Amino acid sequence: MNGLSRRNWLKKVGLGSGVAMMGGGLLSPLSAEEVNKFNPRPMDGPIRLGSNENPFGPSQKMRKAMVDHFDLGCRYPWGYNADLVKLLAEKEGVPEDHIVLVAGSTEGLKVAGITFGQSGEIISCAPTFLSMMDYAELWGTDINWVPLNKDLDFDLDEIEKRVSYQTRLVFLCNPNNPTGKLLPADRVMDFCETVSKKTVVFSDEAYYDFIKEPNYPSMVELVKKGMDVVVSRTFSKVYGLAGIRLGYLIARPALAQRLRERVVANTNIMAIEAGKAALGDQEFYDFTLQKTNEAKDAITKTLDDLKLPYLDSHANFVFFQSGRDIKELNKAFADKGMIIGRPFPPLNDWCRISTGTPEEVNLFNQYLKELYS
């Protein structure tokens, strides 16, 4: 979905309304048609609300695309990438040589870390999504950690102060994981434009589709201006393809080529076809956004009732202050058959809870009330 269609969707559904509730504040179950079209995950084994997965998908259309092309599984994927790259380039408004396909955006982050971070440092804030920094560190890159500021935002002022001749890359996650917070649009655009004149800026936009501000810019706008900015996107979240492993990077051609040369896992035929179908499945996209917002509203209503503070989330999870050590809370939920977010030091009395199916969210709210009553 491009920026215009995302704005239209927000206008259609509103920003905080329309929660599908039954009596007692419970989320309504899905209809039989929704189950068939959107493939909610089954309620078997532990309920996993700790990995920010989409609880729906692959959709009916995505599944059909993979099945219809299953006979191509004997082929290498190189000859089948072009159509997907073209679609992604059109979606992002860039030429095709700006797109780098990767096996999930995590591979893109790792590739960028070792491509640009060697013989120097990467600057980032903590806590955030760690895949790039953890991997680059294995290859000898120094990590210059900056704490989040008092509002639990990326401290752009402090990062900018620390940029030096040793800095090879600055990593931003916006919206950030685990906080779900969004940086002010004008400030982050100015920051990326300024810092990219000194070093490469990487903007992880895995949760971009969940942003509630209709006119919020992607840093792809700076890529279009030829700046040293790399943007990552994923099919794991809003498109419900976390297990298929598909993502992409957007960068100016010289940077894109350097990244492309380091890609290891690459894509596969099923991922390519699922991705093509996902980009054309507006119904599933809209359904995911609607159900994510309904789930977040139900969770935050319970947090309000329990007087537990939380951050306004622009992602598919809620980060709340539990008032208990997260390891203790993890065990309490695990004893009830539910997995919640891992520790994010130093915020050890905060909990990240992913949105789930209506049944999963209803159970989380029930368990939380039991634990705090």
C-alpha positions as MATLAB code, in Angstrom:
seq = 'MNGLSRRNWLKKVGLGSGVAMMGGGLLSPLSAEEVNKFNPRPMDGPIRLGSNENPFGPSQKMRKAMVDHFDLGCRYPWGYNADLVKLLAEKEGVPEDHIVLVAGSTEGLKVAGITFGQSGEIISCAPTFLSMMDYAELWGTDINWVPLNKDLDFDLDEIEKRVSYQTRLVFLCNPNNPTGKLLPADRVMDFCETVSKKTVVFSDEAYYDFIKEPNYPSMVELVKKGMDVVVSRTFSKVYGLAGIRLGYLIARPALAQRLRERVVANTNIMAIEAGKAALGDQEFYDFTLQKTNEAKDAITKTLDDLKLPYLDSHANFVFFQSGRDIKELNKAFADKGMIIGRPFPPLNDWCRISTGTPEEVNLFNQYLKELYS';
ca = [
       0.000    0.000    0.000;
       1.454    3.377   -0.933;
       1.219    6.513    1.186;
      -1.958    7.728   -0.513;
      -3.878    4.479   -0.069;
      -2.692    4.251    3.549;
      -4.091    7.746    4.180;
      -7.368    6.703    2.567;
      -7.534    3.657    4.820;
      -6.924    5.765    7.919;
      -9.633    8.176    6.841;
     -12.044    5.305    6.260;
     -11.624    3.553    9.597;
     -10.555    6.403   11.885;
      -7.551    6.383   14.199;
      -8.901    4.973   17.406;
     -12.396    3.768   16.724;
     -14.340    0.762   15.668;
     -13.158   -1.864   18.114;
     -15.203   -5.006   17.495;
     -16.341   -5.754   21.036;
     -18.784   -8.164   22.592;
     -20.154   -7.801   26.077;
     -17.605   -7.394   28.843;
     -15.053   -5.761   26.544;
     -14.135   -8.982   24.717;
     -13.047   -8.901   21.077;
     -15.537  -10.559   18.742;
     -14.490  -13.832   17.081;
     -13.803  -13.902   13.354;
     -16.534  -14.934   10.937;
     -16.225  -18.173    8.966;
     -15.501  -16.120    5.834;
     -12.703  -14.210    7.588;
     -11.172  -17.458    8.822;
     -11.157  -18.844    5.284;
      -9.761  -15.698    3.655;
      -7.249  -14.545    6.231;
      -6.017  -17.775    7.853;
      -5.735  -17.011   11.596;
      -3.129  -19.155   13.343;
      -4.584  -22.075   15.341;
      -4.847  -22.076   19.115;
      -2.523  -25.031   19.678;
       0.532  -25.227   21.882;
       1.781  -22.161   23.726;
       0.143  -18.883   22.693;
       3.009  -16.799   21.271;
       2.607  -13.064   21.770;
       6.303  -12.279   22.008;
       7.607  -12.041   18.437;
       5.466   -9.330   16.802;
       4.182  -11.763   14.192;
       0.996  -11.113   12.263;
      -1.519  -13.616   13.695;
      -3.115  -13.846   10.235;
      -1.840  -15.117    6.913;
      -0.693  -16.199    4.512;
      -3.999  -15.084    3.060;
      -6.070  -17.204    0.708;
      -4.621  -15.325   -2.286;
      -1.030  -15.723   -1.092;
      -1.492  -19.431   -0.428;
      -2.982  -19.956   -3.898;
      -0.053  -18.136   -5.533;
       2.451  -20.387   -3.760;
       0.556  -23.581   -4.597;
       0.070  -22.560   -8.246;
       3.825  -22.081   -8.648;
       4.938  -25.070   -6.624;
       6.161  -26.861   -9.762;
       8.785  -24.108  -10.127;
      10.373  -25.302   -6.896;
      12.964  -27.183   -8.943;
      14.182  -23.904  -10.437;
      16.678  -21.442   -9.031;
      14.885  -18.169   -8.240;
      17.249  -15.800  -10.079;
      15.163  -15.754  -13.246;
      11.945  -15.006  -11.357;
      12.979  -12.019   -9.236;
      12.408   -9.353  -11.872;
       8.614   -9.109  -11.621;
       8.702   -8.682   -7.851;
      11.513   -6.119   -8.048;
       9.475   -4.163  -10.588;
       6.415   -4.175   -8.319;
       8.463   -3.036   -5.336;
      10.134   -0.277   -7.325;
       6.716    0.979   -8.427;
       5.432    0.799   -4.849;
       8.373    2.829   -3.503;
       8.595    5.216   -6.458;
      12.220    4.392   -7.299;
      14.033    2.767  -10.264;
      14.469   -0.996  -10.097;
      18.215   -0.747   -9.458;
      17.382    0.767   -6.044;
      15.799   -2.499   -4.785;
      17.714   -5.321   -3.067;
      15.713   -8.475   -2.310;
      16.626  -10.316    0.892;
      15.341  -13.330    2.816;
      13.519  -11.235    5.407;
      14.623   -7.771    6.454;
      16.802   -9.327    9.186;
      19.151  -10.557    6.468;
      19.161   -7.038    5.034;
      20.136   -5.574    8.391;
      22.966   -8.078    8.842;
      24.240   -7.539    5.310;
      24.232   -3.764    5.801;
      26.054   -4.074    9.116;
      28.978   -6.011    7.644;
      28.984   -4.046    4.371;
      29.305   -0.621    5.947;
      30.380   -1.277    9.538;
      33.783   -2.873    8.980;
      36.882   -1.115   10.348;
      34.819    1.361   12.317;
      31.717    1.775   14.425;
      27.941    1.685   14.185;
      25.986    4.140   16.340;
      22.537    3.214   17.586;
      20.287    3.625   20.590;
      19.288    0.919   23.034;
      16.953   -0.752   23.457;
      16.129   -1.377   19.813;
      16.117   -4.253   17.322;
      19.597   -5.753   17.696;
      20.162   -8.006   14.670;
      22.409   -5.605   12.759;
      24.584   -4.642   15.697;
      24.905   -8.151   17.143;
      25.974   -9.556   13.782;
      28.347   -6.716   12.883;
      30.006   -7.044   16.279;
      30.904  -10.653   15.434;
      32.853   -9.289   12.468;
      34.820   -6.804   14.541;
      32.656   -3.694   14.323;
      32.493   -1.492   17.415;
      29.021   -0.518   18.585;
      28.583    2.960   20.052;
      25.451    2.640   22.158;
      23.357    5.720   22.997;
      20.596    5.376   25.618;
      17.069    6.318   24.656;
      16.201    9.777   25.946;
      13.897   10.496   28.893;
      10.845   10.132   26.610;
      12.122    6.719   25.447;
      12.842    8.057   21.952;
      15.996    7.694   19.873;
      18.240   10.489   21.118;
      19.001   12.085   17.740;
      20.874   15.010   19.254;
      23.282   12.751   21.118;
      23.760   10.450   18.124;
      24.614   13.424   15.928;
      27.180   14.624   18.478;
      28.902   11.228   18.466;
      29.307   10.895   14.694;
      33.047   10.938   13.929;
      35.570    9.776   11.361;
      35.212    6.270   12.878;
      31.459    6.133   12.266;
      30.572    3.901    9.326;
      26.804    3.694    9.848;
      24.015    5.104   12.030;
      21.092    2.756   12.700;
      17.541    3.991   13.337;
      14.483    1.837   13.972;
      11.390    3.953   13.327;
       8.862    3.063   14.673;
      11.185    1.598   17.241;
      11.073   -1.947   18.517;
      10.346   -2.472   21.446;
       8.744    0.897   22.239;
       6.529    1.321   19.172;
       7.289    5.046   19.284;
       7.635    7.269   16.251;
      10.133   10.091   15.879;
       8.864   13.574   14.937;
       8.682   13.674   11.136;
      10.525   16.951   10.544;
      13.253   16.162   13.069;
      14.048   12.672   11.766;
      14.044   13.870    8.160;
      16.436   16.700    9.024;
      18.613   14.334   11.056;
      18.921   11.746    8.275;
      19.612   14.393    5.659;
      22.359   15.986    7.786;
      24.039   12.823    9.066;
      23.950   11.060    5.689;
      26.410   13.667    4.429;
      28.925   12.237    6.918;
      28.102    8.521    7.008;
      25.500    5.976    5.914;
      22.151    6.155    7.721;
      20.074    2.972    7.929;
      16.340    3.372    8.596;
      14.604    0.159    9.682;
      10.948    0.664    8.708;
       9.610   -2.832    9.436;
       6.534   -1.345   11.128;
       5.982    1.559    8.728;
       2.576    0.270    7.590;
       1.177    0.540   11.128;
       1.978    4.260   11.516;
      -1.148    6.168   12.490;
      -0.075    9.590   11.199;
      -1.417    9.794    7.618;
       1.315   12.029    6.177;
       4.333   10.561    7.919;
       7.309   10.358    5.502;
       9.459    7.353    4.746;
      13.186    7.942    4.503;
      12.860    6.567    0.959;
      12.292   10.235    0.083;
      15.969   10.857    0.873;
      17.057    7.809   -1.133;
      15.311    9.388   -4.107;
      17.521   12.458   -3.623;
      20.636   10.295   -3.935;
      21.617   10.485   -0.273;
      23.525    7.807    1.641;
      20.380    6.426    3.273;
      19.296    2.777    3.242;
      15.725    1.779    4.117;
      14.564   -1.730    5.031;
      11.057   -3.138    4.618;
       9.635   -6.565    5.354;
       6.780   -8.862    4.344;
       6.837  -10.437    7.824;
       4.530   -7.978    9.564;
       1.549   -6.471    7.766;
       1.621   -9.103    4.996;
       1.751  -12.090    7.359;
       4.713  -13.859    5.721;
       7.193  -14.139    8.602;
       7.761  -17.844    7.937;
       8.287  -17.357    4.204;
      11.255  -14.958    4.687;
      11.020  -12.013    2.310;
      12.140   -8.413    2.666;
      13.935   -5.726    0.704;
      16.261   -2.767    0.981;
      15.968    0.549   -0.855;
      19.165    2.475   -1.577;
      20.811    4.504   -4.331;
      22.360    2.230   -6.994;
      25.988    2.334   -5.792;
      25.002    1.364   -2.239;
      22.417   -1.142   -3.476;
      25.050   -2.935   -5.549;
      27.422   -3.221   -2.601;
      24.602   -4.685   -0.514;
      23.479   -7.035   -3.274;
      26.971   -8.530   -3.488;
      26.835   -9.504    0.213;
      23.403  -11.157    0.203;
      23.715  -14.801    1.291;
      20.321  -16.466    1.723;
      18.512  -14.590   -1.062;
      14.871  -15.329   -1.871;
      13.088  -18.436   -3.130;
      10.312  -19.159   -5.616;
       7.569  -19.470   -2.991;
       8.618  -16.207   -1.334;
       8.659  -14.382   -4.672;
       5.176  -15.558   -5.614;
       3.769  -14.937   -2.143;
       5.232  -11.432   -2.201;
       3.721  -10.627   -5.589;
       0.315  -11.836   -4.403;
       0.651   -9.919   -1.118;
       1.262   -6.620   -2.893;
      -2.010   -7.101   -4.769;
      -4.059   -8.267   -1.780;
      -5.455   -4.967   -0.526;
      -8.253   -6.754    1.336;
      -5.801   -8.660    3.537;
      -3.709   -5.520    4.095;
      -6.765   -3.577    5.279;
      -7.930   -6.491    7.432;
      -4.536   -6.728    9.158;
      -4.480   -3.016    9.990;
      -8.038   -3.105   11.273;
      -7.517   -6.157   13.478;
      -4.185   -4.829   14.761;
      -5.796   -1.584   15.878;
      -8.706   -3.446   17.458;
      -6.298   -5.666   19.377;
      -4.186   -2.710   20.560;
      -7.307   -0.857   21.689;
      -8.496   -3.898   23.657;
      -5.073   -4.322   25.295;
      -4.712   -0.644   26.198;
      -8.255   -0.605   27.629;
      -7.224   -3.392   29.998;
      -4.004   -1.533   30.857;
      -6.061    1.584   31.592;
      -8.351   -0.442   33.857;
      -5.296   -1.783   35.722;
      -3.630    1.657   35.759;
      -0.507    0.292   34.044;
       1.341    2.945   31.982;
       2.035    2.259   28.290;
       3.426    4.005   25.218;
       1.378    5.036   22.209;
       2.245    2.372   19.654;
       2.732    2.780   15.908;
       3.450   -0.940   15.514;
       1.717   -4.285   16.055;
       2.557   -4.485   19.758;
       2.130   -2.514   22.971;
       4.988   -1.671   25.353;
       3.772   -1.197   28.910;
       5.318   -0.678   32.318;
       4.485   -3.798   34.266;
       6.002   -2.738   37.594;
       7.498   -6.232   37.821;
      10.755   -7.700   36.587;
      10.112   -9.004   33.088;
      11.634  -12.399   33.900;
       9.111  -12.821   36.688;
       6.267  -11.780   34.404;
       7.487  -14.086   31.642;
       7.361  -17.032   34.010;
       3.897  -16.129   35.275;
       2.542  -16.063   31.716;
       4.499  -19.166   30.671;
       2.837  -21.036   33.542;
      -0.493  -20.141   31.892;
       0.680  -21.298   28.457;
       1.510  -17.903   26.950;
       4.819  -16.462   25.713;
       5.250  -12.693   25.976;
       8.090  -10.283   25.137;
      11.676  -10.898   26.175;
      13.752   -8.530   28.359;
      14.846   -5.198   26.879;
      17.512   -3.899   29.270;
      17.651   -1.493   30.963;
      13.826   -1.334   30.825;
      13.493   -4.504   32.864;
      10.106   -3.642   34.364;
       8.526   -3.084   30.938;
       6.745   -5.689   28.827;
       6.222   -5.838   25.050;
       3.046   -7.684   24.088;
       2.332   -8.478   20.434;
      -1.164   -8.266   19.018;
      -2.832  -11.608   18.303;
      -6.085  -13.121   17.166;
      -9.216  -12.002   19.041;
      -9.103  -15.199   21.117;
      -5.440  -14.725   21.999;
      -5.905  -11.080   22.982;
      -8.942  -11.933   25.098;
      -6.894  -14.560   26.949;
      -3.978  -12.169   27.463;
      -6.312   -9.576   28.974;
      -7.879  -12.222   31.195;
      -4.490  -13.482   32.421;
      -3.215   -9.945   33.007;
      -6.248   -9.090   35.126;
      -5.773  -12.286   37.118;
      -2.127  -11.465   37.781;
      -2.824   -7.889   38.885;
      -6.097   -8.361   40.734;
];
